């Protein structure tokens, strides 16, 4: 199964993600979830980014929070709404929202 998970909260969702099994996992950071793409605590990135997955962050939600694309971790691809639609229809067969 190819699964895309939308993460819309800054609270750690790593435990929940550990229980999800997929042959291909994509994590789309939206809403306050975009902070996972840029925040550094004590010099460490979000533990969410250590998960074996493809990471995407919605550019419009970054801009709303005053975060520039240059502040995004290199493991995360900045995408727009059109890109997210393409991911949903072309790359992933199931969706989940955390």
Steps between C-alpha positions, in 0.01 A plus 500: 500500500615852418390727786508880530461639851410864554650634825333821612625531857833576661445242773710194444323241289797267470335230717194491276711495186700206636183291496422575136633245255535592135726403213524871416435770760464869427461758774342830401551776756212749506360751748710511816664178387728712279706584810640144484673603175692791652514507880820399672503412869847494653645480148294191410232481236156358570510126577219466248757553222689188610215279376576318172261694277476766232428839657308790352404836646229730369653832390184700570499383864870587533434851371203546735732428793782722374734212417701520180583201282869555579428413865359157411700186576663358187309170543170680442372605157304825487179453298191705413134396491526379140796280591303348790213415264749332264646301790155384609395387154831367368720383787281381787194276512392562862493815713499562874486818707676546835 
